[in-house]
Amino acid sequence: MIILGIDPGYAIIGWGVIRYERGRYLPLDFGAITTPAGMPFNRRLECIYDELTAVLEKHKPDAVGIEKLYFQNNQKTAIDVAQARGVILLAIHKCGVPVYEYTPLQVKSAVTGFGQAQKPQVMEMTKRLLRLKAVPKPDDTADALAIAICHAQYGGTATKLSLREK
């Protein structure tokens, strides 16, 4: 199974593609889509859509795992992230790939076995599970790979199917 993990945003969108078979993870590709702060917001959304579509067409994933949106203190940032996330979901839908959403707690639990793990612990376990020499940068890319691992852990199980319905 080829899985694309996405850490949504509008300035930096982390993505990571893994292959999961026979209980092993193989990193295929990863990176980040970045949009500069001075660029008009509509153009930023267009860049996100175009670049993500290119990733989807190149790797042809069987599934996409994406982090569920959670609101922070800054309402404007949350609204902008929500708009970018909508564009991300549209690109995935147009490519015909099923989408599965995960909370940060679910990702932490899947990767480290502990839902309250700290970010450095999640990054280190992601590096180890994928047998990488270093934690991918930027952090959003490492987060996206962790989301892909999370989907591999839950994918196809009754637990996974119930999570998709929420």
Sequence and secondary structure as in RCSB ss.txt:
>XXXX:A:sequence
MIILGIDPGYAIIGWGVIRYERGRYLPLDFGAITTPAGMPFNRRLECIYDELTAVLEKHKPDAVGIEKLYFQNNQ
KTAIDVAQARGVILLAIHKCGVPVYEYTPLQVKSAVTGFGQAQKPQVMEMTKRLLRLKAVPKPDDTADALAIAIC
HAQYGGTATKLSLREK
>XXXX:A:secstr
 EEEEEE  SSEEEEEEEEEETTEEEEEEEEEEE  TTS HHHHHHHHHHHHHHHHHHH  SEEEEE     S H
HHHHHHHHHHHHHHHHHHHTT  EEEE HHHHHHHHHS TT  HHHHHHHHHHHTT SS  SSHHHHHHHHHHHH
HHHHTTSHHHHHHHH 
